[in-house]
Amino acid sequence: MGMLSSLVSFGLGVYAGLYAAQNYEVAKVDEPGVIIDKMKKYLDEIMKPKP
Protein backbone atom coordinates (compact mmCIF):
# COMPACT_ATOMS: atom_id res chain seq x y z
CA MET A 1 0.00 0.00 0.00
CA GLY A 2 2.94 2.35 0.63
CA MET A 3 4.06 2.22 -3.00
CA LEU A 4 0.58 3.08 -4.26
CA SER A 5 0.18 6.05 -1.94
CA SER A 6 3.64 7.35 -2.92
CA LEU A 7 2.76 7.03 -6.59
CA VAL A 8 -0.55 8.85 -6.08
CA SER A 9 1.19 11.63 -4.13
CA PHE A 10 3.81 12.00 -6.86
CA GLY A 11 1.11 12.13 -9.54
CA LEU A 12 -0.82 14.81 -7.65
CA GLY A 13 2.35 16.86 -7.24
CA VAL A 14 3.12 16.67 -10.94
CA TYR A 15 -0.46 17.64 -11.81
CA ALA A 16 -0.40 20.59 -9.39
CA GLY A 17 2.94 21.76 -10.79
CA LEU A 18 1.72 21.59 -14.37
CA TYR A 19 -1.48 23.42 -13.47
CA ALA A 20 0.44 26.18 -11.69
CA ALA A 21 2.93 26.54 -14.57
CA GLN A 22 0.13 26.90 -17.12
CA ASN A 23 -2.13 29.24 -15.19
CA TYR A 24 0.25 31.43 -13.17
CA GLU A 25 3.49 33.30 -13.84
CA VAL A 26 5.93 30.81 -12.34
CA ALA A 27 9.58 31.79 -12.54
CA LYS A 28 11.91 29.47 -14.43
CA VAL A 29 14.36 27.45 -12.35
CA ASP A 30 18.05 27.80 -13.18
CA GLU A 31 20.06 24.84 -14.41
CA PRO A 32 21.77 22.77 -11.66
CA GLY A 33 25.23 24.04 -12.63
CA VAL A 34 24.16 27.66 -12.22
CA ILE A 35 22.60 26.93 -8.82
CA ILE A 36 25.76 25.17 -7.64
CA ASP A 37 27.90 28.13 -8.72
CA LYS A 38 25.62 30.54 -6.85
CA MET A 39 25.82 28.35 -3.74
CA LYS A 40 29.63 28.25 -3.92
CA LYS A 41 29.85 32.04 -4.21
CA TYR A 42 27.43 32.49 -1.30
CA LEU A 43 29.33 30.03 0.90
CA ASP A 44 32.65 31.69 0.06
CA GLU A 45 31.19 35.06 1.13
CA ILE A 46 29.82 33.86 4.45
CA MET A 47 32.89 31.74 5.30
CA LYS A 48 35.36 34.64 4.88
CA PRO A 49 36.90 35.60 8.20
CA LYS A 50 35.77 38.98 9.40
CA PRO A 51 38.56 41.56 10.01
C-alpha positions as CSV (number, residue, x, y, z in Angstrom):
1,M,0.0,0.0,0.0
2,G,2.9,2.3,0.6
3,M,4.1,2.2,-3.0
4,L,0.6,3.1,-4.3
5,S,0.2,6.0,-1.9
6,S,3.6,7.3,-2.9
7,L,2.8,7.0,-6.6
8,V,-0.5,8.9,-6.1
9,S,1.2,11.6,-4.1
10,F,3.8,12.0,-6.9
11,G,1.1,12.1,-9.5
12,L,-0.8,14.8,-7.7
13,G,2.3,16.9,-7.2
14,V,3.1,16.7,-10.9
15,Y,-0.5,17.6,-11.8
16,A,-0.4,20.6,-9.4
17,G,2.9,21.8,-10.8
18,L,1.7,21.6,-14.4
19,Y,-1.5,23.4,-13.5
20,A,0.4,26.2,-11.7
21,A,2.9,26.5,-14.6
22,Q,0.1,26.9,-17.1
23,N,-2.1,29.2,-15.2
24,Y,0.3,31.4,-13.2
25,E,3.5,33.3,-13.8
26,V,5.9,30.8,-12.3
27,A,9.6,31.8,-12.5
28,K,11.9,29.5,-14.4
29,V,14.4,27.4,-12.3
30,D,18.0,27.8,-13.2
31,E,20.1,24.8,-14.4
32,P,21.8,22.8,-11.7
33,G,25.2,24.0,-12.6
34,V,24.2,27.7,-12.2
35,I,22.6,26.9,-8.8
36,I,25.8,25.2,-7.6
37,D,27.9,28.1,-8.7
38,K,25.6,30.5,-6.9
39,M,25.8,28.4,-3.7
40,K,29.6,28.2,-3.9
41,K,29.8,32.0,-4.2
42,Y,27.4,32.5,-1.3
43,L,29.3,30.0,0.9
44,D,32.7,31.7,0.1
45,E,31.2,35.1,1.1
46,I,29.8,33.9,4.5
47,M,32.9,31.7,5.3
48,K,35.4,34.6,4.9
49,P,36.9,35.6,8.2
50,K,35.8,39.0,9.4
51,P,38.6,41.6,10.0
